[in-house]
Amino acid sequence: MYKKGNIAIFAVIMIATILLAALSTPWVVKNTNLGLDLKGGFEVLYEVQPLEDGDVIDQSAMNATVRAINNRVNVLGVSEPDIRIEDENRIRVQLAGVENQNDAREVLSSTAQLTFRDVDDNVLLDGKDLAPRGAALGFDPNDGKPVVELTLQSAEKFGEVTSQIAQRPMPENRLVIWLDYEEGDSYEEEIQKENSKIVSDATVTGPIISDKAIISGGDITADSAKQLADILNAGALPVKLEEIYSTSVSAQFGQDALDKTVFASLIGIAAIFLFMLFFYRLPGLVSIITLILYINLIMLFFNGINAVLTLPGIAALVLGVGMAVDANIITAERIKDELRSGKSVLSAFRAGNRRSLSTIIDANLTTLISAAVLFYFGTSSVRGFAIMLMISIAMTFISNVFISRYLMHLLVSSRLFDKRKGWFGVKESEIREL
């Protein structure tokens, strides 16, 4: 007597799995965060160095630097940046979608140390005297040219500074605003340079009792003024960043890589499906259902943790499919061996599951350890590969061990296949008497 309810449950689960994959795929495609190798962008590796003699580069300084860089990334309008500390004094920054590499480099690495000085290079005010988010794009009311408007914390202090400058004879009565002044720099030399670190040297003829100051100049554009204001608002870097490696990927190259990789992955997965169906028949069909569920669960979980998908990540996903299939193959082969020995379908199923489980656990556990080592010691895309591989191993147990076995149990316990051992990939001539 067949258990039709088991067959009905199996059919419902199969249809639900296919519908889940079909309905969630558009959402997954839309919300997957692509790495710069798939989307195009800019990657740079910095070595962190002390800003001044005696400064210590410790974990606190590295964390502060990462926060400052993250604030600057917001200036570039990049979503889902990947900023991580490597070794003890290196920071890797990956910005997917960035097209102008030079602008990105300038925004990230400039220390943005704002100082107000006299022509003798004495410090009068610095960035700490700015009000929070005290820089903004503005326009000169006289000629309409773009300027950077600065709001200071103390009008009284600014009045004292400008009074001091105004008392000096011309042309020494200048309030010089520097960006990234370094020891050894001088006003007389720097003002002659084309790309000068002096952003303003306005003449002061009397005290200015105000909390407002402006940065102006003939070469300031609206875009550069806004960028400078955003950098100043993001805060100065507490360290120096020395670039030791950088690379960029064009958006077109990234799209081509994505298209080819996805196509190759689909071909590979389709080949696996055909292989399982041809050699293992009914267990192969169950494998296909659970593999569809497996891939869907991985991508949903991957998006859920806001991970970034890269080419190595896709490679790890395809590798995970192979490992998941391997778990099903081990179980299916064990079942076939038991059937060849003359056991009933139900007995062969139970014995095959029991004898294959330890092998599957050992194989996946060793791979999990390897992936963990890669993640701990690896950098950049290697870590992306390791994360996807660990997620794949976890999902293997959920979908292709437990769920797959449950689906097979539904079919076997229905008693529909008691006399159909060929549906398990076993020839009648291979079956011995028990």
matplotlib code that plots the C-alpha trace (Angstrom):
import matplotlib.pyplot as plt

x = [0.0, 1.5, 1.6, 0.3, 0.7, 4.5, 4.5, 2.2, 4.5, 7.5, 5.7, 4.7, 8.3, 9.7, 7.2, 7.8, 11.6, 11.3, 8.8, 11.1, 14.1, 12.0, 10.5, 13.6, 16.1, 15.2, 15.6, 18.9, 20.2, 19.1, 20.5, 23.7, 26.7, 29.3, 33.0, 35.1, 36.3, 32.7, 31.4, 34.6, 36.2, 39.4, 41.5, 44.4, 46.7, 48.1, 50.9, 50.1, 52.9, 53.1, 51.9, 54.5, 57.7, 56.8, 53.3, 52.6, 50.7, 48.7, 45.3, 43.5, 45.3, 44.4, 40.7, 40.6, 42.2, 39.6, 36.8, 38.3, 38.7, 35.1, 33.9, 35.9, 34.4, 31.0, 32.3, 32.8, 29.3, 30.4, 28.0, 29.3, 33.0, 35.3, 37.9, 39.9, 43.1, 45.8, 48.9, 49.6, 50.0, 48.3, 44.8, 43.2, 40.4, 38.1, 35.6, 33.3, 31.8, 34.5, 35.4, 37.9, 40.9, 42.8, 39.9, 39.5, 43.2, 43.2, 40.2, 41.4, 45.0, 45.2, 45.6, 43.4, 45.3, 43.9, 46.0, 45.8, 49.3, 51.1, 53.7, 56.4, 54.6, 53.5, 50.4, 47.5, 44.5, 44.0, 41.3, 40.2, 39.0, 36.4, 32.9, 31.5, 30.7, 31.9, 32.9, 30.4, 30.3, 29.4, 29.6, 31.3, 28.5, 30.7, 31.6, 29.6, 32.7, 32.7, 34.4, 34.6, 32.9, 34.4, 32.5, 34.8, 34.0, 35.0, 34.5, 36.5, 39.6, 39.3, 39.1, 42.3, 44.1, 43.0, 43.9, 47.4, 47.8, 46.3, 49.0, 51.8, 53.0, 52.0, 52.5, 53.1, 49.5, 48.2, 46.3, 47.6, 45.4, 47.4, 46.2, 48.6, 51.5, 54.6, 57.7, 60.1, 57.4, 57.6, 55.1, 57.6, 58.4, 55.0, 53.1, 55.2, 54.2, 51.4, 49.8, 50.4, 49.2, 48.3, 44.6, 44.2, 46.4, 44.0, 45.1, 43.8, 43.5, 41.6, 40.2, 37.4, 35.1, 33.2, 33.1, 33.2, 36.1, 36.4, 38.8, 38.8, 41.1, 41.0, 41.4, 38.6, 35.7, 32.3, 33.2, 36.7, 35.2, 32.5, 35.1, 37.4, 34.5, 33.4, 37.0, 37.3, 34.0, 35.0, 37.9, 41.7, 43.5, 45.4, 48.3, 50.0, 49.0, 51.7, 50.3, 52.1, 49.7, 46.7, 44.7, 41.5, 39.0, 36.8, 33.1, 32.9, 35.6, 33.8, 30.5, 32.2, 33.8, 30.5, 28.6, 31.2, 31.6, 27.8, 27.5, 30.3, 28.8, 25.4, 26.9, 28.8, 25.8, 23.6, 26.2, 26.1, 22.3, 22.4, 25.1, 23.2, 20.0, 21.6, 23.7, 21.6, 18.0, 15.8, 18.5, 19.8, 16.4, 16.4, 19.9, 18.8, 15.9, 18.2, 20.9, 18.5, 17.4, 21.1, 22.1, 19.1, 19.8, 23.4, 22.6, 19.9, 22.2, 25.1, 22.9, 21.5, 25.0, 25.7, 28.7, 30.4, 30.4, 33.6, 35.0, 36.7, 33.3, 31.6, 34.3, 33.8, 30.0, 30.6, 33.1, 30.5, 28.0, 30.5, 31.0, 27.3, 26.9, 29.8, 27.8, 24.8, 27.0, 28.6, 25.1, 23.7, 26.7, 26.3, 22.7, 23.5, 26.1, 23.4, 20.9, 23.4, 23.9, 20.2, 18.7, 15.3, 15.0, 14.2, 16.9, 19.5, 18.4, 18.9, 22.2, 23.5, 22.7, 24.3, 27.5, 27.9, 27.4, 30.8, 32.6, 30.6, 31.4, 35.1, 35.3, 33.5, 35.2, 38.7, 37.6, 36.0, 39.4, 41.2, 38.7, 39.1, 42.9, 42.5, 40.2, 42.6, 45.8, 44.4, 43.8, 41.3, 39.8, 41.2, 39.0, 36.0, 36.7, 37.0, 33.8, 31.8, 33.3, 32.5, 28.9, 28.7, 29.9, 27.3, 24.5, 25.7, 24.7, 21.4, 20.2, 22.1, 22.4, 19.3, 16.8, 18.0, 17.7, 14.3, 13.1, 14.6, 12.9, 9.5, 10.0, 11.4, 8.9, 6.1, 6.8, 6.3, 9.8, 10.2, 10.2, 11.9, 15.5, 16.5, 15.3, 18.3, 20.8, 21.2, 20.9, 19.0, 22.0, 24.1, 21.7, 22.9, 20.7, 20.8]
y = [0.0, 3.3, 6.3, 8.9, 11.6, 11.3, 11.8, 14.8, 16.4, 15.8, 17.4, 20.5, 20.9, 20.6, 23.2, 25.5, 25.3, 26.2, 29.1, 30.4, 30.4, 32.1, 34.8, 35.6, 35.7, 39.2, 40.5, 38.8, 40.1, 43.7, 43.7, 41.8, 44.1, 43.6, 43.9, 46.2, 43.3, 42.9, 46.5, 48.4, 50.7, 51.5, 49.6, 51.0, 49.7, 52.2, 52.0, 54.0, 56.3, 58.7, 62.3, 63.8, 62.5, 60.6, 59.5, 55.9, 53.7, 51.4, 49.8, 52.9, 55.0, 52.4, 52.4, 56.2, 56.2, 53.7, 55.9, 59.0, 57.2, 56.0, 59.6, 60.6, 57.7, 59.3, 62.4, 60.2, 58.9, 55.2, 52.6, 49.5, 50.4, 47.7, 49.2, 46.8, 46.8, 44.4, 43.4, 46.1, 49.2, 48.7, 49.6, 48.3, 50.3, 49.0, 51.3, 49.7, 52.1, 54.8, 56.0, 58.8, 57.2, 60.4, 62.1, 59.1, 59.0, 62.7, 62.5, 59.5, 60.3, 64.0, 64.5, 67.7, 69.4, 73.0, 75.7, 79.5, 81.1, 84.3, 84.9, 83.7, 80.3, 80.7, 78.8, 81.0, 78.6, 75.0, 72.6, 72.2, 75.8, 75.0, 74.4, 70.9, 70.6, 74.2, 74.1, 74.7, 75.7, 79.3, 82.1, 85.5, 88.1, 90.5, 88.4, 85.2, 83.0, 79.8, 79.9, 77.7, 79.3, 78.4, 78.7, 79.0, 78.1, 81.5, 84.9, 86.5, 84.3, 85.0, 88.7, 88.5, 86.7, 89.1, 92.1, 90.7, 90.3, 93.7, 95.4, 94.1, 96.3, 95.5, 93.1, 91.1, 91.6, 88.4, 85.6, 82.4, 79.3, 76.1, 72.6, 69.9, 72.1, 70.1, 71.1, 72.8, 74.4, 78.2, 80.8, 82.4, 79.2, 77.6, 80.6, 80.4, 76.8, 75.9, 73.2, 75.1, 73.8, 77.4, 77.7, 81.4, 84.3, 87.2, 90.6, 91.7, 95.5, 95.4, 93.1, 90.8, 90.1, 87.3, 83.5, 83.4, 83.1, 82.2, 80.3, 81.9, 81.9, 82.1, 78.4, 77.3, 75.8, 74.8, 71.1, 71.6, 74.0, 71.4, 68.6, 70.6, 71.5, 67.9, 66.8, 69.4, 68.3, 64.7, 65.5, 65.4, 62.1, 61.4, 59.8, 59.9, 57.4, 56.2, 54.4, 51.1, 49.6, 50.6, 49.2, 50.2, 48.2, 49.9, 49.4, 47.8, 45.3, 44.5, 44.0, 41.7, 39.7, 39.3, 38.2, 35.6, 34.3, 34.0, 32.2, 29.8, 29.1, 28.4, 26.0, 24.2, 23.9, 22.7, 20.0, 18.9, 18.6, 16.5, 14.3, 13.7, 12.9, 10.5, 8.5, 8.5, 8.9, 9.4, 10.5, 12.7, 14.4, 15.0, 16.4, 18.9, 20.1, 20.6, 22.2, 24.8, 25.5, 25.5, 28.2, 30.3, 30.1, 31.0, 34.1, 35.2, 34.8, 36.5, 39.5, 39.4, 40.0, 42.7, 40.8, 41.9, 39.4, 39.1, 36.8, 34.6, 34.6, 33.2, 30.6, 29.6, 29.3, 27.0, 25.0, 24.8, 23.4, 20.7, 19.9, 19.7, 17.4, 15.3, 14.8, 13.6, 11.3, 9.7, 9.0, 7.8, 5.4, 4.0, 3.3, 1.7, -0.6, -1.7, -2.3, -4.4, -6.5, -7.5, -5.3, -3.7, -0.1, 1.1, -0.9, 0.3, 3.9, 3.7, 1.9, 4.2, 7.3, 6.0, 4.9, 8.0, 10.7, 10.4, 10.6, 13.7, 15.4, 14.6, 16.0, 19.2, 19.8, 19.7, 22.1, 24.4, 24.4, 25.4, 28.2, 29.5, 29.6, 31.4, 34.0, 34.5, 34.9, 36.0, 39.5, 41.2, 38.8, 35.7, 36.6, 37.0, 33.5, 32.1, 33.7, 32.3, 28.9, 28.8, 29.8, 27.1, 24.4, 25.5, 25.5, 22.0, 20.5, 22.3, 21.7, 18.7, 16.5, 17.1, 18.4, 16.0, 13.0, 14.1, 14.3, 10.9, 9.5, 10.7, 8.9, 5.7, 5.4, 5.9, 2.3, 3.4, 2.4, -1.0, -2.9, -0.1, -0.3, 0.8, 4.3, 4.5, 3.9, 0.1, -2.5, -5.6, -7.7, -6.1, -7.1, -10.1, -12.3, -11.2]
z = [0.0, -1.1, 1.2, -1.2, 1.5, 1.3, -2.4, -2.0, 0.6, -1.7, -4.6, -2.5, -1.3, -4.8, -6.2, -3.3, -3.8, -7.5, -6.8, -4.0, -6.4, -9.2, -7.0, -5.0, -7.9, -9.0, -5.5, -5.1, -8.4, -7.5, -3.9, -4.3, -3.5, -6.2, -5.6, -7.7, -9.8, -11.0, -10.7, -11.5, -9.0, -7.1, -4.6, -2.6, 0.1, 2.6, 5.1, 8.2, 9.4, 12.4, 11.6, 14.0, 15.6, 18.8, 17.7, 18.2, 15.7, 17.9, 17.5, 18.7, 16.1, 13.4, 14.4, 14.4, 10.9, 9.6, 11.0, 9.3, 6.0, 6.2, 6.7, 3.6, 1.6, 2.2, 0.4, -2.7, -2.4, -2.4, -1.0, 0.8, 0.9, 2.1, 4.6, 6.7, 8.7, 7.6, 9.6, 12.2, 10.2, 6.8, 5.7, 2.5, 0.9, -1.8, -3.4, -6.0, -8.5, -8.3, -11.7, -11.1, -9.4, -8.9, -7.1, -4.9, -4.0, -3.2, -0.9, 0.9, 1.6, 2.2, 5.9, 5.7, 8.5, 8.4, 9.9, 10.0, 10.0, 9.5, 6.8, 9.2, 9.4, 13.1, 13.9, 15.0, 14.6, 13.4, 12.5, 16.1, 16.1, 13.4, 14.6, 14.0, 10.2, 10.0, 6.3, 3.5, -0.2, -0.6, -3.3, -3.0, -3.0, -5.0, -8.0, -7.5, -7.5, -5.3, -1.9, 1.1, 4.1, 7.5, 10.8, 13.8, 17.3, 18.8, 17.2, 19.9, 19.2, 15.5, 16.3, 18.3, 15.5, 12.8, 15.0, 15.4, 11.7, 10.9, 13.0, 10.7, 7.8, 4.3, 2.6, 5.8, 7.0, 5.5, 7.2, 5.5, 5.5, 4.9, 4.1, 5.3, 6.4, 7.1, 9.1, 6.7, 4.6, 4.2, 3.0, 0.6, -1.2, -1.2, -2.5, -5.7, -6.5, -8.9, -6.7, -3.5, -0.1, 0.7, 0.0, 0.9, 1.9, 2.4, 3.4, 6.8, 7.5, 10.7, 13.4, 12.2, 15.2, 13.6, 13.6, 9.8, 7.4, 3.8, 1.5, -1.9, -5.0, -8.7, -9.2, -6.9, -8.6, -7.2, -7.3, -5.6, -3.0, -2.1, -2.0, 0.3, 2.6, 2.8, 3.6, 6.3, 7.8, 7.7, 9.9, 9.7, 9.5, 12.7, 10.7, 7.3, 4.7, 2.3, -0.8, -1.5, -3.9, -6.0, -8.9, -10.7, -12.7, -15.4, -15.1, -18.5, -17.7, -14.5, -16.3, -18.9, -16.1, -14.3, -17.5, -18.5, -14.9, -14.4, -17.8, -17.0, -13.6, -15.1, -17.6, -14.8, -12.6, -15.4, -16.2, -12.6, -12.7, -15.8, -14.4, -11.2, -13.0, -15.5, -13.1, -9.9, -11.2, -8.2, -5.7, -8.5, -8.8, -5.0, -5.3, -8.0, -5.8, -2.8, -4.9, -6.1, -2.5, -1.5, -4.0, -3.1, 0.6, 0.2, -1.8, 0.6, 3.5, 1.7, 1.0, 4.5, 6.0, 3.4, 2.1, -1.1, -4.0, -5.9, -8.7, -6.0, -4.2, -7.2, -7.6, -4.0, -4.6, -7.6, -5.6, -2.8, -5.3, -6.2, -2.5, -1.9, -4.8, -3.4, -0.2, -2.2, -4.4, -1.3, 0.1, -3.2, -3.8, -0.3, -1.0, -4.3, -2.5, 0.0, -2.8, -4.7, -1.6, -1.8, 0.9, 0.5, -0.6, 2.9, 4.6, 2.0, 2.5, 6.2, 6.0, 3.3, 5.2, 8.4, 6.8, 4.6, 7.3, 9.0, 5.6, 4.7, 8.0, 7.8, 4.3, 5.0, 8.4, 6.8, 4.1, 6.8, 8.7, 5.4, 4.7, 8.3, 7.8, 4.5, 6.2, 9.1, 7.2, 3.8, 2.5, 0.3, -2.3, -0.5, 2.5, 0.2, -1.2, 2.4, 3.6, 0.7, 1.1, 4.8, 4.1, 1.4, 3.8, 6.4, 3.8, 2.6, 5.9, 6.1, 2.5, 1.1, 4.2, 6.3, 3.8, 1.1, 3.5, 4.5, 0.9, 0.2, 3.3, 2.0, -1.2, 0.2, 3.0, 0.6, -0.6, -4.2, -5.1, -3.3, -6.6, -8.6, -7.6, -11.0, -10.1, -7.8, -10.6, -9.9, -12.6, -11.8, -12.9, -10.2, -7.3, -5.4, -3.2, 0.4]

ax = plt.figure().add_subplot(projection="3d")
ax.plot(x, y, z, "-o")
ax.set_aspect("equal")
plt.show()
